[in-house]
Amino acid sequence: MRTFLIALLLACATTVLATGCASTGKQVSALDRAQYDWSAAIRWGDFEGAWNLVEPAYREANPMTDLQFERYKQVQVSQYRERSSRPGEAEAFREIEIGLINRHNMTERTQRYTEHWRFDAAAKRWWIVGGLPDFWSGE
């Protein structure tokens, strides 16, 4: 009887752990998809598409104007590299190095920025926090 109870407890524990891992695995997969979509939009200069991946509360509090979107048309992204990442269950961070070409004078520069991601349990998806990258900070 004792052996049966131990086996039953182990089976229950394994089931609970497997369910938890599957949930975390789905979240990681969703994070990978969201980060891929974001980096593809940035790489191809689709900043309006990238804007749709920004956390809805941030978008509502900080709406982008047509003029702000036009400013992003002044640069061409030449590279987008992940330098490091710190994924988590509810938040994730990614250090990015991005190459930018000024379309007006054809000069290239490299800039680093940090992506901050947050998991929305209600929507079951990841959002980027803080808006589009600021390519003009310090200028």
C-alpha positions, 0 to 999 in steps of 0.5 A: 500500500505504501509503495502504491501511494509513493508511486501515485504521488510521483505520478501526480508530481510529474503531471503537475511539473509537465503541465507547468513546463508546457505552459512555460514552453508555450510562453517562451515560444510566444516570446520568440515569435513576438521578438522575431516579428518585432525584429523583422518589422524594425529590420524592414523599416515597418515601424507602423507594424512594429508599433502594433507590437507595443503594449496597448496601454503605452500606445494609448498613453503615447500616441504616435503622430504622422510626423513621428512616423515620418522621422523613421523614414529618414533612416535605413536599418542595416543590421539588427543583432541580439547581443544578449537576452534575459528571458523570464516568465513575465518579463524579458530583456534583450540587448540589441545592436542596430546599424542605421544609415541616414538616408539624407547623407548616407552616413552609418552609425551603430546604436545599442538599446534594450528591449523590455518585454512583458507577458500579458496573461489575459491576452496570452501574448508578449508586448514590448514596453516603452515604444519604438527605439529612439534612434535620435537620443543625444542628437 
